[in-house]
Amino acid sequence: KLNITIETVRGIIEFELDDDEDDSENEVEVEHEFYDQNGIKVKIKTKTKVEDGKTVTEYKISIKGIEAHSRFEIVEVIEGNKTILKIKSRGNVTEIINFLPDDIAEIVKNALSIQNLNLSTLNITFQETKHKNIPRVVYNVETNKNGKFLGVFKLKLKVETKIDPETGEVIIISKPWWAFLVSESDDDSEDEENDNNGNDDDN
């Protein structure tokens, strides 16, 4: 692989070229970074590759170690000294991304009443959906929440939360139909404690 880094006025652009004899395996990555209005670094990575003879582009927004993935185009618009992110759906509908992945993690934490959210359990993607009968691109956040089935058996409850990237509104929270049989915990730190205990045993 060949890595190329270019420093520009707007930030750093990184290229990663995969020098492979099989063109179908070639990937081109472009990474750009800027600072938001709070001085926090935001990274935008674009990866273009060939899958089954078709060119596919994937996008990733990273901030504070929290990532959101998308197959919809993410574009940067410069207004004065401010960088605004927008996302385009298949119908060329453009949504403004006012809430970045770290904001979304906090919204999910509050919406699901989780005191200590384990960020490693979050899977944040952009998906197309209909909200009030209008096609929209929204954040779809998958996470696991600790609970006890029938108040006895420990388990992890898979929860999906859809959030408007422009307003931060929680559109819907989806749980398995049998979720009413689970007493949910408001503390997700148990996962981290178990992971740490497991690591201690390996040492």
Salt bridges, closest charged atoms under 4 A:
GLU16 OE2 - LYS1 NZ 3.29
GLU27 OE1 - LYS47 NZ 3.99
GLU29 OE1 - LYS45 NZ 3.64
GLU29 OE2 - LYS47 NZ 3.49
GLU31 OE2 - LYS43 NZ 3.98
GLU31 OE1 - LYS45 NZ 3.63
GLU33 OE2 - LYS41 NZ 3.83
GLU51 OE2 - LYS49 NZ 3.23
GLU51 OE2 - ARG71 NH2 3.50
GLU58 OE2 - LYS49 NZ 3.50
GLU58 OE2 - ARG71 NH2 2.87
GLU67 OE2 - LYS60 NZ 3.50
GLU67 OE1 - HIS69 NE2 3.29
GLU76 OE1 - ARG10 NH2 3.51
GLU76 OE1 - HIS32 NE2 3.11
GLU95 OE2 - ARG136 NE 2.73
ASP102 OD2 - LYS64 NZ 3.59
GLU128 OE1 - ARG90 NH1 3.12
ASP164 OD2 - ARG136 NH2 2.87
GLU169 OE1 - HIS131 NE2 3.88
GLU184 OE1 - LYS145 NZ 2.99
GLU184 OE2 - LYS175 NZ 2.90
GLU190 OE2 - LYS154 NZ 3.43
ASP191 OD1 - LYS156 NZ 2.24
